[in-house]
Amino acid sequence: MIELCPKKPMLLGIIFLGALTLLVLVLESYWTENNRTAARKNRFIVEQNSSCFEKEPYVVLKECEPCSAFELRSKSLGVCIHTQYIEILRCANGKTVTRSCDKAAFYDEQTFWIFEGLMLVLSLISTLCVKARKRVLNLDFDLVHEAPELAQLCTWPVILLENYVISGLCSVARQICRTSEKQTVQKLLGFRGACLVTCAESSVWTQFCEIDITCTINKVLSHQFLQEGHFNLPGDIVKYENHLSQPSSLISTKSRADINVLHDYAEGPYFTLADFILYPCFQVFFKYCQYLAVEPQLPLINAWFDKVQQHNFPGVSFQLSNLETNQSCEKKVIVPEIPNVSLYTADPTRALSGNHTNQNKIEAALSLIDTYKADIANNVLPFGFYKCFDWYSIPLCANPQGGALPAKRAARKCEQLENLVKATLEAVGDKTCRIVDFCSGSGHLGILIALALPKCKVILVENKEMSLARAKATIAKLHINNVIIVQSNLDYFTGTFDLGLALHACGVATDLVLEMCIKNHADFVCCPCCYGGIKDCHEVSYPRSAKFQAIFRNSESNYFNLAHAADQTHNKENSKTTQGYFCMDVIDSDRRCYAEDSGYTVHLGKLQPETCTNKNNLLVGIYKAGLR
């Protein structure tokens, strides 16, 4: 438990032990010297029967040296009989005395102090090496009583790297593996380092490993699956059993073809980070169910669990109040019906657009809002369109036209960014505030805002590490210090802010951003995208506003039909484009009404020119100052 000891008590303890050791050595030396002096009188025989050196000063004429072979054989000198070493002294009265001496003890003492000196030098070198290594690995752990400000921006676990914050179990674990110097740890990232690389918001597999399985285990521990007389096997456990029954697909680097292999481990034939994350959850699950007959229902999970245990990595220490043996053995295990698909597949709950874009269904949904068209208003001109913004004042590396985008696409990107920058400049005015660019991607918008408003703090929130790597490189080139990067899912971000931005946040992400802005009483500037991707989730439900809930009461499917129709904004020649833009206005008017009900003044307009993107609506909300 020494690693739990604080640094100051540990240092004091080491000093105390060192002082105690020195004291023991001094006492031992003093005691030994006294005994040696007393013993000399009996052990070291003196020739010429003189002991003047014990009473008066003397000088050593001849240092202690071995007796000659003749003296030893002939025994001509009695002093050579005892220690086989002699020394010659001259006392102050002029007498010369020959006595035996203990040269071996002298040599031993000399060797001892040489050894002690070498050990001291080696300990100093070792200390310097440890400090240097500690600095390289940045393993200077200190107990803090208050978390740093950046650590409070997201739910834990988090990693702080200067102005870079990483949140989320899988992202944090990947960062630890990636920065480790041990090859065995780096290999946990799997084939091409892609293990759990996709964020939980986009990947069913990452969501399962990071969120679903832990939520399920929490429900198990709270006995939510126990019923009278039976135990309902959790659906997520069955999903994993089905996942292990499906082949794992790897890509051959030679033939560029898919190779199907069996699931020896969570992601195929090799032990990866996914196994490391899932193992503790199933360890708790099997401990809880040790008196329930779940093993026959989960043969593949049991085989996987046994293989993982063979790796001998540290287990999880925990205590559970186990079920009563007699009662649990009598409980029947009920297995729910779950589609036998791999967890690598797309979200099966996501509705296909073809089910919603039938024209008859769209016209039926549009008929519900015929009498409410006055509430569906778009001002066309965007908020802050009259503000000035000079691209020539922007460094080339912060300009999309200075990157690798095709010229036409880069020009449209500049037009989109300019609209949001102008709206932000108008919303901020001369205030100093904290601005969050949600779903920031490579940080184009946030970096422009940081350059235009150097007094404001800008936070880039994005869950794709590759996109943020490009943002980090751009920030380093520009040498700007008012930008913080947060690699995190939207629902992991917990920081406070004054203005939220979102350029083409897909589907429900736009509403998550609006919800976070409303909770913080923060202004918002949002350009929605992927209207057909909206769906009810744990944070938001649709329709958003009370007015639109009344319109679509008991017919929510019609609302989602309009959302999918809003994605049919292809080009002016397409017959459904006008209808698509109107459906966009319907969904965004619902968002506008929801924000207005929450105390906002909301402006709904279009990016200029409208051709810069098919998804060109711009929602700007200013929280009423009197309500802050």
VOGU-3710 file (C-alpha; in Angstrom, 3 decimals, decimal comma):
1> mielcpkkpm> 0,000/0,000/0,000  3,055/2,268/-0,207  1,719/3,802/-3,441  -1,174/5,286/-1,420  1,183/7,096/0,964  1,404/10,867/0,338  4,726/12,253/-0,829  5,552/14,323/2,296  5,083/11,523/4,894  7,001/9,145/2,609
11> llgiiflgal> 9,931/11,599/2,392  9,956/12,100/6,157  9,915/8,322/6,644  12,892/7,865/4,324  14,843/10,597/6,152  14,036/8,979/9,498  15,182/5,552/8,295  18,398/7,056/6,894  19,154/8,847/10,168  18,423/5,667/12,142
21> tllvlvlesy> 20,776/3,683/9,902  23,593/6,215/10,420  23,033/6,141/14,190  23,261/2,338/14,252  26,472/2,415/12,192  28,061/4,996/14,515  27,111/3,062/17,668  28,275/-0,205/16,157  31,582/1,352/15,107  32,108/2,843/18,560
31> wtennrtaar> 31,215/-0,419/20,309  33,404/-2,458/17,992  36,375/-0,098/18,420  36,119/-0,295/22,233  35,981/-4,075/22,114  38,905/-4,148/19,693  41,032/-1,897/21,949  40,272/-4,071/24,948  40,986/-7,212/22,997  44,338/-5,950/21,710
41> knrfiveqns> 45,782/-6,269/25,142  45,124/-9,972/25,080  45,348/-10,776/21,380  48,149/-8,649/19,989  51,331/-9,854/21,582  54,137/-7,301/22,000  57,845/-8,111/21,622  60,530/-6,769/24,049  57,889/-6,850/26,742  57,008/-3,157/26,337
51> scfekepyvv> 53,637/-1,459/26,309  54,797/2,142/26,110  52,487/2,867/23,160  49,541/2,470/25,541  50,785/5,260/27,808  52,578/7,748/25,571  52,563/8,978/21,963  54,186/6,862/19,299  54,971/6,819/15,625  54,671/3,906/13,237
61> lkecepcsaf> 58,027/3,065/11,733  56,761/0,171/9,668  53,129/-0,279/8,617  51,302/-3,519/9,304  52,635/-6,131/6,863  52,740/-9,925/6,592  55,488/-11,824/8,371  58,075/-13,480/6,140  57,882/-17,193/5,394  61,065/-17,784/7,440
71> elrskslgvc> 59,616/-15,935/10,463  56,470/-18,004/10,261  58,301/-21,355/9,968  61,031/-20,623/12,489  58,764/-18,807/14,889  61,681/-16,489/15,621  59,249/-13,662/16,295  56,496/-14,517/18,716  54,205/-11,806/17,368  54,003/-13,614/14,009
81> ihtqyieilr> 52,461/-16,650/15,638  49,139/-14,938/16,378  47,992/-12,828/13,413  50,878/-13,435/10,982  51,111/-9,634/10,599  53,578/-7,300/12,351  54,130/-3,580/12,722  57,009/-1,630/14,312  56,389/1,357/16,594  58,663/3,921/18,295
91> cangktvtrs> 57,442/5,423/21,527  58,225/8,931/22,735  60,859/7,558/25,141  62,804/6,150/22,187  61,913/2,492/22,650  61,197/0,433/19,526  58,367/-2,015/19,854  57,315/-4,842/17,525  53,746/-6,011/17,870  51,240/-8,156/16,003
101> cdkaafydeq> 48,507/-6,399/14,012  45,203/-7,208/12,292  45,728/-6,257/8,667  42,651/-8,242/7,567  40,349/-6,058/9,679  41,933/-2,956/8,140  41,364/-4,301/4,649  37,780/-5,270/5,475  37,012/-1,812/6,803  38,569/-0,157/3,758
111> tfwifeglml> 36,628/-2,417/1,386  33,402/-1,732/3,273  33,668/2,040/2,863  34,555/1,684/-0,816  31,453/-0,446/-1,246  29,329/2,105/0,597  30,647/4,883/-1,609  29,871/2,951/-4,781  26,341/2,218/-3,567  25,793/5,909/-2,853
121> vlslistlcv> 26,911/6,849/-6,365  24,694/4,150/-7,894  21,678/5,287/-5,861  22,170/8,871/-7,045  22,427/7,713/-10,660  19,289/5,579/-10,250  17,393/8,513/-8,757  18,339/10,758/-11,678  17,332/8,059/-14,180  13,942/7,595/-12,501
131> karkrvlnld> 13,274/11,336/-12,500  14,253/11,617/-16,163  12,068/8,657/-17,092  9,193/10,049/-15,044  9,438/13,356/-16,901  9,421/11,587/-20,277  6,344/9,515/-19,448  4,624/12,436/-17,702  3,693/10,195/-14,803  3,802/12,862/-12,137
141> fdlvheapel> 0,631/11,964/-10,273  -0,478/14,298/-7,525  -3,514/14,076/-5,297  -5,738/17,053/-6,055  -8,726/18,106/-4,014  -10,326/20,118/-6,805  -10,397/19,022/-10,428  -8,853/21,384/-13,029  -11,304/23,549/-14,918  -10,820/21,649/-18,182
151> aqlctwpvil> -11,549/18,334/-16,456  -14,985/19,671/-15,537  -15,975/20,199/-19,167  -16,986/16,559/-19,646  -18,153/13,518/-17,772  -15,333/11,281/-16,553  -13,118/9,456/-17,350  -11,151/12,209/-19,065  -7,568/12,782/-20,201  -6,091/16,291/-20,190
161> lenyvisglc> -3,311/17,124/-22,644  -2,715/20,861/-22,218  -5,707/22,410/-24,082  -6,915/19,041/-25,374  -9,583/17,113/-23,447  -10,532/13,503/-24,227  -13,740/12,113/-22,738  -15,548/8,805/-23,026  -14,420/5,368/-21,885  -13,414/4,074/-25,328
171> svarqicrts> -11,643/7,280/-26,397  -9,719/7,495/-23,125  -8,730/3,828/-23,319  -7,610/4,242/-26,956  -5,455/7,229/-26,005  -3,772/5,246/-23,225  -3,050/2,361/-25,613  -1,830/4,634/-28,394  0,660/6,509/-26,183  1,991/3,416/-24,422
181> ekqtvqkllg> 5,554/2,336/-25,220  4,646/-1,318/-24,739  3,912/-3,159/-27,966  1,516/-5,499/-26,167  -0,598/-2,519/-25,103  -0,529/-0,891/-28,541  -1,685/-4,167/-30,105  -4,920/-3,859/-28,127  -6,016/-1,332/-30,779  -6,443/-4,269/-33,146
191> frgaclvtca> -6,277/-4,519/-36,916  -4,923/-1,235/-38,324  -5,522/0,390/-34,932  -9,252/0,540/-35,642  -10,637/-1,043/-32,466  -13,475/1,188/-31,163  -12,212/4,067/-33,300  -15,746/5,148/-34,308  -17,575/7,197/-31,683  -20,545/5,846/-29,732
201> essvwtqfce> -22,936/8,267/-31,461  -22,139/6,698/-34,847  -21,220/3,096/-34,062  -23,558/0,473/-32,611  -20,507/-1,560/-31,534  -18,807/1,307/-29,685  -22,110/2,274/-28,093  -22,537/-1,312/-26,918  -19,062/-1,435/-25,333  -19,173/2,051/-23,834
211> iditctinkv> -22,799/2,574/-22,832  -25,224/-0,292/-23,377  -23,419/-3,080/-21,535  -22,648/-0,948/-18,462  -26,273/0,251/-18,283  -27,426/-3,357/-18,531  -25,113/-4,485/-15,716  -26,415/-1,650/-13,525  -29,957/-2,853/-14,190  -28,937/-6,435/-13,373
221> lshqflqegh> -27,457/-5,344/-10,047  -30,663/-3,506/-9,207  -32,605/-6,780/-9,826  -34,664/-5,315/-12,681  -34,531/-8,602/-14,631  -35,733/-10,732/-11,743  -39,371/-11,700/-11,833  -41,334/-14,030/-9,640  -40,260/-17,535/-10,608  -37,969/-16,559/-13,499
231> fnlpgdivky> -35,015/-14,455/-14,596  -35,236/-12,479/-17,862  -31,899/-12,717/-19,627  -30,963/-9,109/-20,595  -31,347/-8,315/-24,270  -27,847/-6,817/-24,524  -26,344/-10,062/-23,208  -28,219/-11,997/-25,910  -27,071/-9,447/-28,503  -23,461/-10,195/-27,607
241> enhlsqpssl> -24,080/-13,932/-27,804  -25,531/-13,430/-31,289  -22,639/-11,158/-32,213  -20,117/-13,888/-31,361  -22,003/-16,310/-33,612  -21,500/-14,062/-36,645  -18,287/-14,101/-38,712  -15,853/-11,263/-38,233  -14,854/-9,488/-41,422  -11,218/-8,516/-41,970
251> istksradin> -9,759/-6,998/-45,125  -6,868/-8,822/-46,788  -4,044/-6,389/-47,542  -3,019/-8,463/-50,560  -6,273/-9,346/-52,297  -8,278/-6,382/-50,895  -11,099/-8,852/-50,247  -13,126/-9,507/-47,128  -12,036/-12,514/-45,096  -14,594/-14,006/-42,733
261> vlhdyaegpy> -13,114/-15,403/-39,517  -14,659/-16,743/-36,345  -15,088/-14,691/-33,191  -12,545/-16,141/-30,800  -12,618/-12,721/-29,191  -14,954/-9,726/-29,348  -13,588/-8,420/-32,637  -12,287/-11,602/-34,236  -9,279/-13,856/-33,759  -7,226/-11,464/-31,604
271> ftladfilyp> -7,537/-10,077/-28,095  -8,295/-6,337/-28,321  -9,312/-3,341/-26,257  -12,967/-4,318/-26,695  -12,333/-7,566/-24,782  -10,529/-5,611/-22,080  -13,518/-3,274/-21,632  -16,217/-5,959/-21,806  -14,538/-8,501/-19,524  -15,173/-6,705/-16,178
281> cfqvffkycq> -18,856/-6,281/-17,054  -19,309/-9,976/-17,743  -17,247/-10,853/-14,671  -19,809/-8,976/-12,583  -22,689/-10,535/-14,547  -21,499/-14,131/-14,034  -20,805/-13,452/-10,359  -24,357/-12,188/-9,940  -25,801/-15,160/-11,866  -23,602/-17,849/-10,334
291> ylavepqlpl> -26,665/-19,631/-8,916  -28,734/-19,125/-12,064  -28,561/-21,559/-14,964  -27,467/-18,986/-17,560  -24,376/-20,832/-18,863  -26,317/-23,249/-21,122  -28,017/-20,251/-22,753  -24,705/-18,476/-23,443  -22,209/-21,049/-24,773  -20,284/-18,600/-26,955
301> inawfdkvqq> -19,987/-15,975/-24,230  -18,753/-18,656/-21,820  -16,107/-19,800/-24,327  -15,075/-16,182/-24,927  -14,939/-15,481/-21,191  -12,667/-18,494/-20,570  -10,276/-17,387/-23,328  -10,081/-13,866/-21,978  -9,317/-15,162/-18,492  -6,245/-16,934/-19,860
311> hnfpgvsfql> -4,589/-13,557/-20,466  -4,164/-13,076/-16,713  -4,703/-9,335/-16,704  -5,852/-7,798/-13,405  -9,385/-8,716/-12,505  -12,077/-6,638/-10,873  -12,388/-6,601/-7,099  -15,992/-6,337/-6,017  -18,535/-7,725/-3,602  -22,113/-8,591/-4,447
321> snletnqsce> -25,026/-9,574/-2,310  -25,642/-12,800/-4,191  -29,065/-14,244/-4,706  -30,343/-16,840/-2,307  -29,071/-20,197/-3,531  -32,288/-22,130/-3,015  -34,469/-19,476/-4,630  -32,177/-18,757/-7,588  -31,731/-22,390/-8,551  -35,470/-22,692/-8,973
331> kkvivpeipn> -35,786/-19,656/-11,230  -36,316/-20,288/-14,913  -34,148/-18,344/-17,347  -36,185/-16,631/-20,086  -34,303/-15,779/-23,278  -35,802/-12,849/-25,247  -36,058/-12,966/-29,032  -33,297/-10,774/-30,447  -32,346/-10,527/-34,158  -29,317/-12,705/-34,798
341> vslytadptr> -27,079/-10,011/-36,292  -23,583/-8,704/-35,687  -23,128/-5,597/-33,568  -20,991/-4,217/-36,394  -24,118/-3,623/-38,461  -25,952/-0,300/-38,708  -28,531/0,635/-36,114  -31,546/-1,606/-36,848  -33,874/0,883/-35,118  -33,057/3,613/-37,649
351> alsgnhtnqn> -36,012/3,984/-39,981  -35,343/3,695/-43,704  -36,168/6,825/-45,657  -38,135/4,817/-48,220  -40,728/4,060/-45,563  -41,388/7,777/-45,051  -40,956/9,453/-48,434  -44,008/7,980/-50,105  -45,723/10,989/-51,640  -49,163/9,995/-50,366
361> kieaalslid> -47,796/9,895/-46,805  -46,127/13,270/-47,241  -49,293/14,905/-48,599  -51,270/13,434/-45,697  -48,773/14,974/-43,262  -48,838/18,325/-45,070  -52,634/18,437/-44,832  -52,324/18,573/-41,040  -50,537/21,909/-41,143  -52,559/23,681/-43,808
371> tykadiannv> -54,216/25,901/-41,216  -50,895/26,648/-39,476  -48,848/27,864/-42,459  -48,712/31,336/-40,969  -46,571/29,908/-38,139  -44,133/28,432/-40,643  -42,231/31,545/-41,616  -38,699/31,924/-42,962  -37,197/35,409/-43,031  -34,864/34,331/-45,864
381> lpfgfykcfd> -32,114/36,813/-45,020  -29,904/35,362/-42,292  -29,262/36,950/-38,917  -26,333/39,419/-39,107  -26,130/39,355/-42,912  -25,092/43,028/-42,942  -21,930/42,461/-40,886  -18,563/42,776/-42,624  -16,179/39,865/-42,870  -12,909/40,049/-44,800
391> wysiplcanp> -11,474/36,711/-45,956  -8,206/38,451/-46,927  -7,508/39,060/-43,230  -7,725/35,333/-42,501  -4,526/33,217/-42,683  -4,559/30,780/-45,581  -4,414/27,687/-43,333  -7,737/28,789/-41,738  -9,348/29,287/-45,140  -10,994/26,235/-46,761
401> qggalpakra> -9,604/27,427/-50,111  -6,108/26,943/-48,710  -6,697/23,259/-48,075  -7,192/20,143/-50,166  -10,882/20,660/-50,984  -11,886/20,988/-54,647  -12,223/24,633/-55,673  -16,037/24,691/-56,024  -16,600/22,864/-52,773  -14,111/25,119/-50,958
411> arkceqlenl> -15,926/28,208/-52,291  -19,290/26,890/-51,021  -17,692/26,050/-47,660  -16,433/29,632/-47,376  -19,920/30,960/-48,073  -21,411/28,723/-45,379  -18,789/29,725/-42,823  -19,136/33,422/-43,601  -22,879/33,326/-42,849  -22,308/31,718/-39,434
421> vkatleavgd> -19,373/33,987/-38,569  -21,478/37,093/-39,323  -24,352/35,751/-37,205  -21,906/35,047/-34,373  -20,340/38,501/-34,570  -23,809/40,051/-34,379  -24,853/37,836/-31,451  -21,661/38,435/-29,437  -21,235/42,138/-30,090  -18,554/43,548/-27,790
431> ktcrivdfcs> -19,046/40,911/-25,072  -16,331/38,547/-23,839  -17,837/35,101/-23,648  -17,252/31,372/-23,954  -18,308/29,947/-27,322  -18,730/26,247/-28,069  -18,533/24,935/-31,632  -20,446/21,649/-31,422  -19,827/18,935/-34,036  -16,860/21,070/-35,066
441> gsghlgilia> -15,235/18,571/-37,429  -11,823/19,955/-38,391  -12,611/23,196/-36,577  -13,112/25,500/-39,573  -15,887/27,516/-37,916  -14,476/27,568/-34,387  -11,005/28,619/-35,539  -12,459/31,468/-37,617  -14,446/32,636/-34,575  -11,294/32,454/-32,427
451> lalpkckvil> -9,454/34,650/-34,928  -12,338/37,107/-35,272  -12,993/37,304/-31,501  -9,589/36,939/-29,790  -11,009/37,955/-26,390  -13,470/35,060/-26,408  -12,678/31,481/-25,417  -13,662/28,970/-28,114  -14,231/25,270/-27,413  -14,294/22,748/-30,252
461> venkemslar> -16,434/19,703/-29,415  -16,091/16,747/-31,781  -16,028/12,977/-31,323  -13,902/12,037/-34,362  -10,240/11,981/-33,404  -8,966/12,219/-37,003  -10,912/15,455/-37,585  -9,605/16,924/-34,345  -6,051/15,973/-35,308  -6,370/18,314/-38,303
471> akatiaklhi> -7,872/21,015/-36,070  -4,984/20,655/-33,635  -2,451/21,013/-36,449  -4,158/24,190/-37,726  -4,248/25,731/-34,239  -0,537/24,990/-33,817  0,274/26,693/-37,137  -1,737/29,782/-36,207  -0,298/29,970/-32,654  -3,683/30,908/-31,205
481> nnviivqsnl> -4,213/30,274/-27,493  -7,937/30,917/-27,053  -9,075/27,521/-28,371  -9,757/24,363/-26,346  -10,286/21,018/-28,087  -12,694/18,512/-26,561  -12,919/15,019/-28,034  -16,287/13,962/-26,694  -19,816/12,905/-27,537  -22,369/15,694/-27,273
491> dyftgtfdlg> -24,055/14,196/-24,223  -20,686/13,879/-22,414  -20,052/17,632/-22,589  -21,061/19,275/-19,295  -19,294/22,635/-19,476  -20,999/26,000/-19,182  -20,953/28,471/-22,077  -22,560/31,623/-23,467  -23,027/30,801/-27,153  -23,431/27,483/-28,957
501> lalhacgvat> -22,622/26,968/-32,650  -23,468/24,056/-34,932  -22,868/23,943/-38,670  -24,655/20,964/-40,248  -25,034/18,965/-37,038  -26,726/15,839/-38,342  -30,243/14,884/-37,375  -30,889/14,754/-33,663  -27,496/16,387/-32,958  -28,965/19,809/-33,796
511> dlvlemcikn> -31,677/19,343/-31,169  -29,143/18,087/-28,616  -27,158/21,291/-29,187  -30,283/23,441/-28,833  -31,219/21,579/-25,650  -27,759/22,200/-24,150  -27,942/25,881/-25,082  -31,370/26,214/-23,457  -30,148/24,528/-20,265  -27,226/26,995/-20,108
521> hadfvccpcc> -29,393/30,005/-21,105  -26,875/30,408/-23,925  -27,504/31,995/-27,319  -27,284/29,691/-30,335  -26,401/29,808/-34,037  -27,361/26,557/-35,780  -27,541/25,370/-39,375  -29,385/21,996/-39,235  -28,739/19,012/-41,485  -29,996/15,462/-42,138
531> yggikdchev> -33,575/16,137/-41,082  -34,530/12,542/-41,813  -32,127/11,364/-39,113  -34,134/12,762/-36,214  -35,636/10,260/-33,792  -36,694/10,128/-30,168  -33,811/9,484/-27,775  -33,043/9,742/-24,074  -32,533/13,537/-24,298  -35,124/14,769/-26,811
541> syprsakfqa> -38,458/13,712/-28,307  -40,485/14,971/-31,253  -42,314/17,167/-32,005  -40,321/19,606/-29,895  -42,776/22,439/-29,161  -46,166/22,344/-27,478  -47,740/23,931/-30,580  -46,508/21,203/-32,926  -47,252/18,479/-30,405  -50,865/19,605/-30,582
551> ifrnsesnyf> -50,802/19,561/-34,392  -49,360/16,041/-34,593  -51,064/14,585/-31,524  -51,530/10,825/-32,011  -49,892/11,059/-35,442  -46,160/11,487/-34,715  -45,352/9,331/-37,753  -46,607/12,171/-39,961  -44,070/14,476/-38,349  -41,254/12,070/-39,197
561> nlahaadqth> -42,609/11,754/-42,734  -42,135/15,499/-43,132  -38,639/15,259/-41,647  -37,631/12,695/-44,263  -39,244/14,775/-47,006  -37,083/17,709/-45,855  -34,042/15,825/-47,141  -35,440/15,916/-50,688  -33,820/19,246/-51,566  -31,724/18,139/-54,503
571> nkenskttqg> -31,743/20,951/-57,062  -34,129/23,477/-58,570  -35,010/21,190/-61,462  -36,279/18,465/-59,138  -40,030/18,616/-58,624  -39,764/17,794/-54,922  -37,203/20,468/-54,050  -39,752/23,196/-53,222  -41,714/20,728/-51,110  -38,475/19,690/-49,384
581> yfcmdvidsd> -37,585/23,270/-48,462  -41,058/23,803/-47,038  -40,692/20,643/-44,929  -37,357/21,978/-43,683  -39,154/25,131/-42,582  -41,777/22,993/-40,797  -39,193/21,155/-38,713  -37,172/24,308/-38,000  -40,329/26,258/-37,115  -41,014/23,574/-34,528
591> rrcyaedsgy> -37,505/24,143/-33,162  -38,085/27,909/-33,225  -41,332/27,594/-31,270  -39,665/25,314/-28,716  -36,894/27,869/-28,131  -39,379/30,721/-27,924  -41,320/28,790/-25,264  -38,013/28,616/-23,352  -37,472/32,394/-23,331  -35,654/33,047/-26,602
601> tvhlgklqpe> -36,058/35,469/-29,453  -35,457/33,316/-32,543  -34,594/34,292/-36,115  -35,050/31,711/-38,914  -33,401/32,615/-42,197  -31,382/31,105/-45,047  -27,678/31,125/-45,790  -26,703/33,451/-48,605  -26,365/32,615/-51,386  -28,906/29,844/-50,957
611> tctnknnllv> -26,960/27,675/-53,396  -24,023/27,315/-50,989  -25,720/24,206/-49,536  -28,996/22,331/-49,887  -29,424/22,457/-46,098  -29,357/26,237/-45,844  -31,669/27,170/-42,962  -30,075/29,176/-40,163  -31,579/29,296/-36,663  -30,319/32,026/-34,346
621> giykaglr> -31,645/32,321/-30,805  -30,919/35,152/-28,370  -31,864/34,497/-24,772  -33,855/37,397/-23,366  -31,525/39,417/-21,155  -34,104/39,909/-18,430  -34,387/36,154/-17,928  -30,659/35,413/-17,570
//
